[in-house]
Amino acid sequence: MLSHHERQELERIQQWFELDDPHLARALGQGSPPRTNLRSRLARLGMDALAIGLVVLGAVTLNFGLIFFGAVMLAVAACLHVTHFSDGMPTRYRRLE
């Protein structure tokens, strides 16, 4: 059970979210994640499939170049997956300060 002070703090945070980013507050209130762009999701999944395919093909043919290029693509795909939250967010949230 939350104390009176904790409830007040949570209500203050909720009001701040509603004023600062109403779309995020609505999504959090509904319990559903914000929608992502289908095109970017398919691009990320396509890059995953291509990178894994290159690594497997390189391992089967014992071609170090394919394995290396597939590993680099996997690293890029991992970066895209980590930053996928920025698809629908304003640019002020994308900056690292």
N, C-alpha and C positions, 0 to 999 in steps of 0.2 A: 504494500500500500504506500502511496506517495504522501509525503508530508505537505502541509499547506504551502510552505515556501517552494517546494519542488513543483507543485501544481501551478503556482504563480509564474515561476520561471518558464515552464513549458507553454503556458498561455502567452507569455511575452514573446517567446520564440515563434510561436504560431502566428501571432499578429505581425511580427517582422517578416516572416515568409509571405504572408498574404499581401503585404504592402510592397515588398521588394520583387517578388516573382510569383504572381498569381497563378500562372500555369503550373509551376512546380508544386505550389501549395495545393492546387486542385488535384493533381496527380497523386500526391502523397495522401491526401484526404480520401481519395477513392481506393487507394491501395494498389493501383496499377502503375507500372513504370511508364515514363513518357515514351511515346511512339518514336521509333527511329525510321529513317528513310530506307525504304525497301531496296533501292538501288545501291546504297552504300553497304547494306548488309550482304547483298548478293556479291558485291565486289570483294568484300572481305572473305566471304566463304569461298569464292572462286580463287582468290589468291592462296588461301589455305590448301585447297585441293591441288592447285598447280605446284605449289612448293613441295607438298608431300609426294606428289607424283614424280617430281624431279629428283628428290632424294632417293626414292625407291628405284627409279630407273638408273640413277647413278650407282646405286649399290649393286644392282643386278648386272650392269655392264662394267662394273669396276672403274668407272670414269670419275676421277676426283673433281673435275671441273663441274660436272652436273651436281655432285653432292654439295660442293661449296656454294654454287649458285642457289641450289634449293635451300641450303641453310641460311643464306643471306635473305632469301625471300621469306623464310619462316620468321626471321627476326623482324622484317618489315611488317609482316602480317600480325605479329604479336604487338607491335607498336600501334597498328591500326585498331586492333581489338581493345587495347588499353585506352585509346583516345576516342573510342566510338561515341562516348557520351557527348562530345561536342557537336554532333550532327545537327541538333536542333536548338542549341543554346546560343545566346548572343555572344558576340566576340569578346565582350568584357569579361566573361567567365573563362575564356580559353587561354588568356594570358597567364604566364607564371610570373609572380611578383616576388 
